[in-house]
Amino acid sequence: IRRSSFSHMMNESMISNYQTPLSSRYGSKEMCENFSDGKKFSTWRQLWIYLAKAEKTLGLNITDEQIAEMEANKDKIDFQAAAKEEMLTRHDVMAHVHVFATQCPKAAAIIHLGATSCYVGDNTDLIQIRDGLNILLPKLARCIDRLSKFAEKYKSLPTLGFTHMQPAQLTTVGKRATLWISDLLSDLVNIQRVRDDLRFRGVKGTTGTQASFLAIFEGDHEKVKELDKLVTKMAGFNRAYTVCGQTYSRKIDCNVVYCLASLAASVHKICTDLRLLASMKEVEEPFEKTQIGSSAMAYKRNPMRSERCCALAKLPMGYIIDALITASTQWMERTLDDSANRRVILPETFLSADIFLNTLQNVTDGLVVYPKVIERHLKQELPFMATENILMAMVKIGGDRQVCHEEIRVLSHQAAEVVKIQGGDNDLVDRIRNSSYFAPIHDQLDALLDPSTFVGRAPEQVTEFLEEEVYPLLELYKDQLEIKAVLRV
């Protein structure tokens, strides 16, 4: 196949022609190849070979010599000749039929026999979708695996929880990570289901009735059904859609794009959280020795990989609208409202997902946690959160709840003024230690302020979640979990 080589080096064609950054800058070799013209058009030829073989098996006058000629030329695609032919015909499939026929003169008469353009077009799309999902699933599993190790490592490290982006009851660093994992686990299950439910369009003819094949086989319905089954099996699918119009239902595209858009939403949320944590200097993504954060501010350590994930995640989330509109405007058996835009949204949805999963794996492979910073932030907020425990300790030794409440209220407001007005540290604990009223529980204060007593069952929840839900699913991908993510930039 004469195709553009996958290279990080700029060539003349890339400089003088627009290239999508998804492939020229970010995309992985395997996903770029999956949606390349090389794979697309070689798959068209392979589908014509499958069709000829199945038709021969069922009794049509097709010779082994014709099939051998097609197989010998499958990968010898003359893209320039096909482009010239398409300029004349204004039809991409017929352009490639003509070029293939020129290369296979003995088989020319039986290439595309009984088929419509969507036989090669739609079936190739389904093959690329299936293969694309199979590329993404192990990458998603690796992200879950890395975050699971992170959650296990930090399951007992207390940290401030945030609701309304305001300090709330404590959680742990590891427990927070399980929230991210839970979303990704849901995405893994959804993508697996969509892949497993995916069928082949098969051999259906121009409006899905198989009329042309029924004519070729002289009214033999069983042979037409068997033809569909044979080609479907050759293409690696268990089943074909029983009914379709000229195309497979564009609702299938909606299902595929939606599950990847849902994954994109999960990744966006995770990386937004990481960016917020980075701004507080509690958690950082890996930062390489030669990496530059800002051209002006040399000290900067920007979370650029997490930001990239958020940027790319917006594409699938936007493309789901396109997929829905396309499905809704397929009049009767088919219109071309779906043609030009599907050439964009399907590969770009997959490429976006591929890139942000590669990037997320790279980030989660090297997340850095700063416990001392987390501890400092806890010290700023924990005294306020501990006031109820302090109040109850005083009541247990016979103190008046209302009097104690007022003592705490006054001291808390004084400490809050130091923090908010003076910009100082939270000194509420020192004020309580210096208060004669609280002298009976001074020896209990350290225990009452131990952050680990505020996290509830967070460590246990992490262990239970990982063992009961995460590890069993990751077992499906155990042979692929050690692969490293490679970023081009």
N, C-alpha and C positions, 0 to 999 in steps of 0.2 A: 504494500500500500504506500503510495506516495503521500505522505502527510507531514505537517509541520512537526519537527522534533520538539519534545518537551525540554526546554532549556531555560536556565536563569539568565542567559546572556541575551542581550538585545540584538536582533538582526534587522536588516533593512526593512523587511515587511512589517515588523512590529513598530518600527519608528515612523513609517509613512502611512500606516493604516491604524484606525482605532481598534484596540483590543480591550475586551472587558478585563478590568483589574482582577476579577474573580479567578480568571485563568492565567493571565499574564503575570500577576503579582502574588497571589495568595494560594491558589488552589493546589491540591495534592496531585501528584502524577496520576494516581489511579482514578480519581474522580474526573480529572480533565480528559483522560483517555476514554472513560466511559461515555462521555457526551461529545466526543470528537467526531468530526466528519468521517475519519477513518473507520471508527467502529460502526457508525450509522450506516454507511454505504456498503461496507463489507457484510453487515448483518442483512441488508436488503438482498444481497446476492446469495447469502446463505439461505434465506427464506425462499428464494426462487429455487434453490437446489432441493430444499426440503419438499417443496410443492411438487417438483418434477419426480422426485423419488417416490412420494406417496401416490401420485397419479400413475406412475409405472407399476407400482405394487398392485394397484387396483385395476390394472388391465389396459391402460391407455398405451398407445403406440409410441412409447418413448424408449430410447435405447440406452444401454450402459455407456456407449461411446459418447452420446450427447451429455449425459450426466458427468462423465469423467472430464469432458471438455469444460463444462461449467466450473467444476471443482478446481481444475488446473488454473483457471483465470479469476477465481474468487477474489484474491487479494491484489490483482493487477489492475487497480482502478486508475483510469486516466481522468483525473479531475478536470484538467483543462478541456479535454474533449467533451466531458459532460457539461461543463459550464457553457461552452459554445452551443451545444445542442439545446440546452435549456433556454438560451437566448432566442433560438428559433421556435421552439415548441411552447415556451412559457409554461412548461410542465416538468417539474423536477423528476418525477418517477419515470415518465416516458423518455426523458433525456438519458437516464441511466439504463433503461431497457435497451435503447438504441445502441449505446456504447457497449454494453455487455454483449448484445447480439453481434456487433461488429467483431468483437474479440472471440466470439463463439459461433462461427457461421453454421456449424452442424446443428447446434442447439437453438439457433435463432428462432425457429418456428414454434418452439415449445416454452420459451421463457415467458413467465407471467401468464401462463395458459389458464384462462377462466377467472383470473384474479382482478381485483380492483386496486387502485393506488393505496388504499388503507390496509390492504393485506400486508404490504411491506412497511408502510408508514406507521400505522397504529401498533402492529405487532412488534416493530422495532422499539417504539416508545415503551411498550410494556416490558420488553427485555431490559432496556436501559433503566427503567424504574426499579425493576426487581434487582438488578445488579447494583444499582445505586444504593438501595436500602441495605443490601448485604455488605456494602462498603461501610455504611454509616453505623450499623448496629454494633460491631466490635469496638468502634471508636467511642460510642456512647457508653458501652460497658466499661471501657478503660477509664473514662471520666468518673463513673460511679465507683469503680475500684479505688481510684486515687483518693476520692473524697471519703470513702469508707475507712481507709487507712488513717486519714486525717482525723475523722470523727473518733475513731478508736483511740488514737494517741492523745487527743485533747478532750476526751469525754468528761473528765473530772476537773477541768480548768474553769473556775467560775468567771463569768463575765457579765457585764450589764446587758439585760434584755432591753429591747426598745419597742414601744408601741407608740404610734403617732410620731415616730422618730424622736420620742422623748424617753429618758431613762425610766425603766420599769423594773419589775421583779427580775432577779438574777436568773440566768440560764448558764449553760457552759458552752465553751467554744465548739466542742464536739457535738453537742445537742443541736446547736444552730446549723451545723453542717448536715445533720440528718434531715433537716427541712429541705435543703437543696437536693439531697439524694432522693428523698421521697418523690419530689417532682420529676426528677430524671428517671426514676424507676417506673413511674407511670408512663412517661414517654417511651421508654424501652418496650413496655408491654404493648402500647398502642402501635408502635412501628412494627413490632413483630407480628401483630394481628393483621395490620394492613398488608404486610408482605405475604403472609400466609393465605390471606383471602384473595390475593391478586390472581386473576386468571388471564388466559390468552384470548385475544380476539378470535384467532383461528381463521378458518376459511369460510367466509360468509357472503362474498359477492358484493355487488354495488349498493344494495339497500338492505343487506342483511338477510335476504331470503334464500340465498344459495341457488338462485335460479340458473345462473350460468353453469354451475357444476352439475345441477340436475340435468341440464341439457347435454352436457358433455358425457355424462354417464347414462344417457338415454332413459331417464326417469327412474333410475335405481336409487331410491332414498337411502338404503342401507349403505351403499358405496359412498354417497355424499357424507353421511354421518361418520363413516369410517375414515374418510379422507381428513375430516376435521380432527378426529382423534389422533390420527397418525402424525399430522403436522404439529399438533399441540404437544405431543409427547417428544417429538424430535427437538422442539424448542426448549424443552426442559420444564414444561408446565404440567400439572396434574389434570387441570380442567380448562376448558374454554367457556366463555360466556355463552349461555344457551341462546339468548336473543340479543341482538344489537341492531342499530341502523347501519349506515355506511361506516360509522366509527364505533368504537366501544364508547359507552356512556361517559360523558365528561364529568359525571359525578365521581367516577373513579379518581380522576385528577384532583377533585376537591378533597377526597378522603386522604390522598397521598400528601397534598400540599398542606392540608390542615394538620396532620400529625407532625409534620416538620415545622409548621408555624407554632404549634403548641410547644414543641421542643425549643424553638427559638425564644418563646416567652419565658420558659424555665431558665435558659442560659442567660437571658437578659437580666432576670431577677437576681440570679446568683452573682453575676459579674457586677451588677449595681451594688449589691451588698458588699462585695469585695472592695469596690471603689470607695464606698463610705467608710469601711474599716481602715482602708489605706489612708484616708484623709485624717483619721484619728490616730494613725500610726500604730494600730493594734495588730494588723495583719497586712502583709505585703505580698504581691506576686513576685516571682524571681526577677532579679535585676542583674544583668550580666556586667562583667568588669568593664567592657568597652562600650556599654550602652550609654547613649546620651538622652537625657530626659527633655532638655530644652536647649534651643540654639542660643538663647539669651541668658537663661538662669541656670548656671552650671550645677547648682546644688539639687536640682529637681529630680525626683524619682517618681515619674508619672506612671499610673497603672495602665499603660497604653495597650497591653494585650487584653485586659478586661474591657477597656473602652472599645477596642476593635470588635470584640465579641458582641457588645451592645449595638455597635453600628451595623454589623452584618445581620444580626438577629432581626432588625427591622424589615429586611427584604422579604423573608418568607411570611412574616405577619402581614405585610402589605399585599403580597401576591395571593393570599387566600381570597381577597375580594375579587381579584381578576379571575381566579378559577371559578368562583361562584357566578360571576356575570357571564362567563363563557358557557357554563353549563345551562344557564337560564335562557341563553339566546341561540340554542341549537334547534332551529325550527324543523319540525317534521323529522325526516331521517338524517338530516345533517345540513349545516351551512358552514361557510368558510370563516365565520366569526371566530373560529377557534385556531386558525392556521398560524398566522404570523405571531400572535402573542404567545402561543404555547411553545414556539421555538425559543422564546426568551424565558418564560417563567419556570418551565420544568427544569432545564439545566441550571438556571441561576438559583432556584430554590435548593437544589441538591448541592451545588457548589458552595452556597452560603453556609448550609448546615455542615458540610464537610470541613470548611475552614474554621467555623467557630468551635467545632468539636476538637479539631486538632489543636487550636489555640487554648481551649479550656483545659485539655489534657496537659499541655505544656505548663500552664499556670498551676494546676493542681499537683503536678509533679514536684513543684518547688515552693509551695506556699511557706512563708516565713511568719511565725507568730512571735509577738513581743510580750511575754507575760508581765514584765515590770511595768510596761505602759498600761496594760489592762488593770494591773493592781492599783496603779495610781488613779485611774479613772474610777475604780471601785471605791477607793478611799474618799473620793469627792462626793459620792452619792450614797454609799452604804450607811453612813451614820443616820441619814434621814429615814432610810428603809428599816433600820434596826430599832427605831423608836418604839414600835409596837411591842417588840420583844422586851425592851427595857422596861416599858410600862408594866407588862405582865409579870416581869421578875420582881418589881417593886410591890405589886399587889400580892404576890405569893408570900412575901415576908410580912404582910399586914399593912401595907401602905394604902392610902385612900386613892382610888383610881382618879377621881376628879382633880385632886390636888396634884397628883403626879402628872396628869395630862397637861395642866397649866404650867407646871415647871418645865416640861419638855417643850411646850409651845413657845414659851419665852426664849429659852435657850436656842431653839431651832431657828427662830426668826433672827436672833442675833448672829448666828452662824451664817444664815443665808445672806444677811447684809454684808458680812465680810467677803463672801464669795462674789456677790453680784455688784455691790457698790465699790468695794475696795479692791476687787480682783484677787483676793487672797485665797488660801486653801480653806477647805471646810474644817473648822475647828470645833465642831459640835461635841465630839468625843472628849476633847480636852476640857471643854466647859462642864461636861457631865462629871469628868474625873475630879474637877476642882470644886464641884458643888457638894456642900455638906449634906444636902438633902438626899443625894444618891450614894452617900458613903456606904450604906449597908450592902450595896451590890457592886462596889468598885472591883472586888476580886472576881466578879463574874463577867466583867465587860469584855475581856478578850474572847471568851467563849461565845458571848452574845453577838459579837461582831465578826465571828469566823465566817467568811464568805461561803464555805462549803455547806454550812447549815441552811443556806438560803436557796439552794438549787433544787430542792425537792428530789424527785426520782430521775433527774436528767441523766446521770451516768448509767443507771440501770436501763433507762429507756433506750439509750444508744446501743447497749449490748443486745437487748432483746430485739430491737429493730434490725440490726445487722445480721444476727443469727437466724431470725425467723423469716425475714423478707428479702434481704439483700443477697446474702451469700448463696442461697439456693438458685436465684436467677443468674448470678454471675457464673455459676458452675457451667452453664451452657457455653460460655466464652473462655473457659479456663486456659485453653491453648493459645489464646490471642491477647492475654492481658499484659504480657511483658513487653509488647512492642512499644518503642519510643515514638513520641510525636516529633515530627520534623517540621519546623517553620522555615519558610523561605525568606521572610523578613520579620 
